[in-house]
Structures are given as C-alpha cells and as structure tokens.
Amino acid sequence: MASVSISCPSCSATDGVVRNGKSIAGHQRYLCSHCRKTWQLQFTYTASQPGTHQKIIDMAMNGVGCRATARIMGVGLNTILRHLKNSGRSR
C-alpha cells in the first residue's frame, strides 16, 4: 500500500497528521495532533482560499466596486462586504 506524506499547513509537521472524516462535499479532512488544526487538500469554497482576502483589499484600493469584485472573483457580495468590513479590525 502506498503512503503519502501530508504536512500540516500551519506548523509543517508530517508525523502527527491523521485523517479526520470528510467534508460535506466528500473531500478528505485532516487533523494535526501537534497544533490541533484541521484542513482539507481540495478547497470548494472560493472565499476561503489563501490570498482571497488580500485580492479583495487590493481590488478595493484600485477602485473596483464591490459588485464587480464579487462577479470577477466568483464569490457572493456579502463575502466581499464582510472582508472589507473586517479589514479595519485586523490592523
């Protein structure tokens, strides 16, 4: 049986990674026993992909409207508004 080494995206550990069920879409979920983070290898929700928040902020700073940003990125308008609203709190 082939073994695939999966590393934790948070702490980069490979020895404490175990399978942790499946998502609603049927993708395998993983759990890191060191940092207790869970993740899945295939993203199905576009707004949660790494870098999405920064793209939304960059588009807003360049004058692109909220509805146009949502249409271009393929996410909902409420997602765009939530990211913009929470961007001031993360400083």
PyMOL commands that place a pseudoatom at each C-alpha (Angstrom):
pseudoatom trace, name=CA, resn=MET, resi=1, chain=A, elem=C, hetatm=0, pos=[0.000, 0.000, 0.000]
pseudoatom trace, name=CA, resn=ALA, resi=2, chain=A, elem=C, hetatm=0, pos=[1.346, 3.403, -0.969]
pseudoatom trace, name=CA, resn=SER, resi=3, chain=A, elem=C, hetatm=0, pos=[1.856, 6.032, 1.695]
pseudoatom trace, name=CA, resn=VAL, resi=4, chain=A, elem=C, hetatm=0, pos=[1.532, 9.759, 1.034]
pseudoatom trace, name=CA, resn=SER, resi=5, chain=A, elem=C, hetatm=0, pos=[3.196, 12.184, 3.422]
pseudoatom trace, name=CA, resn=ILE, resi=6, chain=A, elem=C, hetatm=0, pos=[0.918, 15.143, 4.147]
pseudoatom trace, name=CA, resn=SER, resi=7, chain=A, elem=C, hetatm=0, pos=[2.286, 18.095, 6.079]
pseudoatom trace, name=CA, resn=CYS, resi=8, chain=A, elem=C, hetatm=0, pos=[0.310, 20.488, 8.245]
pseudoatom trace, name=CA, resn=PRO, resi=9, chain=A, elem=C, hetatm=0, pos=[-0.070, 23.917, 6.570]
pseudoatom trace, name=CA, resn=SER, resi=10, chain=A, elem=C, hetatm=0, pos=[0.048, 25.590, 9.989]
pseudoatom trace, name=CA, resn=CYS, resi=11, chain=A, elem=C, hetatm=0, pos=[3.030, 24.005, 11.765]
pseudoatom trace, name=CA, resn=SER, resi=12, chain=A, elem=C, hetatm=0, pos=[4.602, 21.943, 8.899]
pseudoatom trace, name=CA, resn=ALA, resi=13, chain=A, elem=C, hetatm=0, pos=[4.581, 18.715, 10.947]
pseudoatom trace, name=CA, resn=THR, resi=14, chain=A, elem=C, hetatm=0, pos=[4.287, 15.468, 8.993]
pseudoatom trace, name=CA, resn=ASP, resi=15, chain=A, elem=C, hetatm=0, pos=[4.330, 12.818, 11.715]
pseudoatom trace, name=CA, resn=GLY, resi=16, chain=A, elem=C, hetatm=0, pos=[1.187, 13.866, 13.622]
pseudoatom trace, name=CA, resn=VAL, resi=17, chain=A, elem=C, hetatm=0, pos=[-1.215, 14.216, 10.681]
pseudoatom trace, name=CA, resn=VAL, resi=18, chain=A, elem=C, hetatm=0, pos=[-4.223, 11.882, 10.768]
pseudoatom trace, name=CA, resn=ARG, resi=19, chain=A, elem=C, hetatm=0, pos=[-7.372, 11.586, 8.690]
pseudoatom trace, name=CA, resn=ASN, resi=20, chain=A, elem=C, hetatm=0, pos=[-10.367, 13.293, 10.278]
pseudoatom trace, name=CA, resn=GLY, resi=21, chain=A, elem=C, hetatm=0, pos=[-13.528, 12.427, 8.368]
pseudoatom trace, name=CA, resn=LYS, resi=22, chain=A, elem=C, hetatm=0, pos=[-14.870, 14.003, 5.208]
pseudoatom trace, name=CA, resn=SER, resi=23, chain=A, elem=C, hetatm=0, pos=[-16.397, 17.353, 4.320]
pseudoatom trace, name=CA, resn=ILE, resi=24, chain=A, elem=C, hetatm=0, pos=[-19.963, 17.789, 3.092]
pseudoatom trace, name=CA, resn=ALA, resi=25, chain=A, elem=C, hetatm=0, pos=[-18.610, 17.806, -0.470]
pseudoatom trace, name=CA, resn=GLY, resi=26, chain=A, elem=C, hetatm=0, pos=[-16.883, 14.453, 0.165]
pseudoatom trace, name=CA, resn=HIS, resi=27, chain=A, elem=C, hetatm=0, pos=[-13.294, 15.701, 0.421]
pseudoatom trace, name=CA, resn=GLN, resi=28, chain=A, elem=C, hetatm=0, pos=[-10.966, 14.100, 2.976]
pseudoatom trace, name=CA, resn=ARG, resi=29, chain=A, elem=C, hetatm=0, pos=[-10.264, 16.212, 6.078]
pseudoatom trace, name=CA, resn=TYR, resi=30, chain=A, elem=C, hetatm=0, pos=[-7.022, 16.009, 8.073]
pseudoatom trace, name=CA, resn=LEU, resi=31, chain=A, elem=C, hetatm=0, pos=[-6.123, 16.806, 11.686]
pseudoatom trace, name=CA, resn=CYS, resi=32, chain=A, elem=C, hetatm=0, pos=[-2.703, 17.770, 13.047]
pseudoatom trace, name=CA, resn=SER, resi=33, chain=A, elem=C, hetatm=0, pos=[-2.186, 16.279, 16.505]
pseudoatom trace, name=CA, resn=HIS, resi=34, chain=A, elem=C, hetatm=0, pos=[0.502, 18.874, 17.308]
pseudoatom trace, name=CA, resn=CYS, resi=35, chain=A, elem=C, hetatm=0, pos=[-1.385, 22.136, 16.704]
pseudoatom trace, name=CA, resn=ARG, resi=36, chain=A, elem=C, hetatm=0, pos=[-4.944, 20.663, 16.589]
pseudoatom trace, name=CA, resn=LYS, resi=37, chain=A, elem=C, hetatm=0, pos=[-5.734, 22.398, 13.258]
pseudoatom trace, name=CA, resn=THR, resi=38, chain=A, elem=C, hetatm=0, pos=[-7.961, 20.752, 10.661]
pseudoatom trace, name=CA, resn=TRP, resi=39, chain=A, elem=C, hetatm=0, pos=[-7.853, 21.279, 6.898]
pseudoatom trace, name=CA, resn=GLN, resi=40, chain=A, elem=C, hetatm=0, pos=[-8.625, 19.654, 3.587]
pseudoatom trace, name=CA, resn=LEU, resi=41, chain=A, elem=C, hetatm=0, pos=[-6.493, 19.469, 0.471]
pseudoatom trace, name=CA, resn=GLN, resi=42, chain=A, elem=C, hetatm=0, pos=[-9.217, 20.453, -2.026]
pseudoatom trace, name=CA, resn=PHE, resi=43, chain=A, elem=C, hetatm=0, pos=[-10.971, 23.777, -1.498]
pseudoatom trace, name=CA, resn=THR, resi=44, chain=A, elem=C, hetatm=0, pos=[-14.533, 24.016, -2.710]
pseudoatom trace, name=CA, resn=TYR, resi=45, chain=A, elem=C, hetatm=0, pos=[-15.448, 27.361, -1.146]
pseudoatom trace, name=CA, resn=THR, resi=46, chain=A, elem=C, hetatm=0, pos=[-13.711, 30.078, -3.167]
pseudoatom trace, name=CA, resn=ALA, resi=47, chain=A, elem=C, hetatm=0, pos=[-13.827, 32.750, -0.459]
pseudoatom trace, name=CA, resn=SER, resi=48, chain=A, elem=C, hetatm=0, pos=[-11.762, 30.658, 1.969]
pseudoatom trace, name=CA, resn=GLN, resi=49, chain=A, elem=C, hetatm=0, pos=[-8.792, 30.068, -0.325]
pseudoatom trace, name=CA, resn=PRO, resi=50, chain=A, elem=C, hetatm=0, pos=[-5.461, 31.556, 0.736]
pseudoatom trace, name=CA, resn=GLY, resi=51, chain=A, elem=C, hetatm=0, pos=[-4.926, 35.007, -0.732]
pseudoatom trace, name=CA, resn=THR, resi=52, chain=A, elem=C, hetatm=0, pos=[-8.604, 35.803, -1.335]
pseudoatom trace, name=CA, resn=HIS, resi=53, chain=A, elem=C, hetatm=0, pos=[-8.745, 38.429, 1.401]
pseudoatom trace, name=CA, resn=GLN, resi=54, chain=A, elem=C, hetatm=0, pos=[-5.706, 40.247, 0.018]
pseudoatom trace, name=CA, resn=LYS, resi=55, chain=A, elem=C, hetatm=0, pos=[-7.135, 40.179, -3.535]
pseudoatom trace, name=CA, resn=ILE, resi=56, chain=A, elem=C, hetatm=0, pos=[-10.374, 41.744, -2.288]
pseudoatom trace, name=CA, resn=ILE, resi=57, chain=A, elem=C, hetatm=0, pos=[-8.490, 44.502, -0.465]
pseudoatom trace, name=CA, resn=ASP, resi=58, chain=A, elem=C, hetatm=0, pos=[-6.247, 45.171, -3.494]
pseudoatom trace, name=CA, resn=MET, resi=59, chain=A, elem=C, hetatm=0, pos=[-9.231, 45.415, -5.841]
pseudoatom trace, name=CA, resn=ALA, resi=60, chain=A, elem=C, hetatm=0, pos=[-10.993, 47.827, -3.482]
pseudoatom trace, name=CA, resn=MET, resi=61, chain=A, elem=C, hetatm=0, pos=[-7.886, 50.012, -3.235]
pseudoatom trace, name=CA, resn=ASN, resi=62, chain=A, elem=C, hetatm=0, pos=[-7.683, 50.116, -7.056]
pseudoatom trace, name=CA, resn=GLY, resi=63, chain=A, elem=C, hetatm=0, pos=[-11.235, 51.432, -7.353]
pseudoatom trace, name=CA, resn=VAL, resi=64, chain=A, elem=C, hetatm=0, pos=[-13.100, 48.274, -8.348]
pseudoatom trace, name=CA, resn=GLY, resi=65, chain=A, elem=C, hetatm=0, pos=[-16.651, 48.243, -6.978]
pseudoatom trace, name=CA, resn=CYS, resi=66, chain=A, elem=C, hetatm=0, pos=[-17.994, 45.633, -4.573]
pseudoatom trace, name=CA, resn=ARG, resi=67, chain=A, elem=C, hetatm=0, pos=[-20.398, 44.057, -7.064]
pseudoatom trace, name=CA, resn=ALA, resi=68, chain=A, elem=C, hetatm=0, pos=[-17.746, 43.935, -9.779]
pseudoatom trace, name=CA, resn=THR, resi=69, chain=A, elem=C, hetatm=0, pos=[-15.263, 42.363, -7.353]
pseudoatom trace, name=CA, resn=ALA, resi=70, chain=A, elem=C, hetatm=0, pos=[-17.811, 39.700, -6.391]
pseudoatom trace, name=CA, resn=ARG, resi=71, chain=A, elem=C, hetatm=0, pos=[-18.553, 38.953, -10.046]
pseudoatom trace, name=CA, resn=ILE, resi=72, chain=A, elem=C, hetatm=0, pos=[-14.865, 38.766, -11.043]
pseudoatom trace, name=CA, resn=MET, resi=73, chain=A, elem=C, hetatm=0, pos=[-13.838, 36.562, -8.111]
pseudoatom trace, name=CA, resn=GLY, resi=74, chain=A, elem=C, hetatm=0, pos=[-16.891, 34.311, -8.223]
pseudoatom trace, name=CA, resn=VAL, resi=75, chain=A, elem=C, hetatm=0, pos=[-17.944, 34.901, -4.605]
pseudoatom trace, name=CA, resn=GLY, resi=76, chain=A, elem=C, hetatm=0, pos=[-21.027, 36.488, -3.093]
pseudoatom trace, name=CA, resn=LEU, resi=77, chain=A, elem=C, hetatm=0, pos=[-21.462, 40.194, -2.479]
pseudoatom trace, name=CA, resn=ASN, resi=78, chain=A, elem=C, hetatm=0, pos=[-21.890, 39.585, 1.255]
pseudoatom trace, name=CA, resn=THR, resi=79, chain=A, elem=C, hetatm=0, pos=[-18.495, 37.850, 1.296]
pseudoatom trace, name=CA, resn=ILE, resi=80, chain=A, elem=C, hetatm=0, pos=[-16.862, 40.928, -0.229]
pseudoatom trace, name=CA, resn=LEU, resi=81, chain=A, elem=C, hetatm=0, pos=[-18.604, 43.237, 2.228]
pseudoatom trace, name=CA, resn=ARG, resi=82, chain=A, elem=C, hetatm=0, pos=[-17.600, 41.036, 5.183]
pseudoatom trace, name=CA, resn=HIS, resi=83, chain=A, elem=C, hetatm=0, pos=[-13.937, 41.030, 4.119]
pseudoatom trace, name=CA, resn=LEU, resi=84, chain=A, elem=C, hetatm=0, pos=[-13.936, 44.808, 3.679]
pseudoatom trace, name=CA, resn=LYS, resi=85, chain=A, elem=C, hetatm=0, pos=[-15.703, 45.367, 6.994]
pseudoatom trace, name=CA, resn=ASN, resi=86, chain=A, elem=C, hetatm=0, pos=[-13.260, 43.123, 8.876]
pseudoatom trace, name=CA, resn=SER, resi=87, chain=A, elem=C, hetatm=0, pos=[-10.163, 44.527, 7.152]
pseudoatom trace, name=CA, resn=GLY, resi=88, chain=A, elem=C, hetatm=0, pos=[-10.079, 47.514, 9.518]
pseudoatom trace, name=CA, resn=ARG, resi=89, chain=A, elem=C, hetatm=0, pos=[-10.116, 45.266, 12.586]
pseudoatom trace, name=CA, resn=SER, resi=90, chain=A, elem=C, hetatm=0, pos=[-7.103, 43.182, 11.560]
pseudoatom trace, name=CA, resn=ARG, resi=91, chain=A, elem=C, hetatm=0, pos=[-4.626, 46.058, 11.886]
for i in range(1, 91): cmd.bond("trace and resi %d" % i, "trace and resi %d" % (i + 1))
show_as sticks, trace
zoom trace
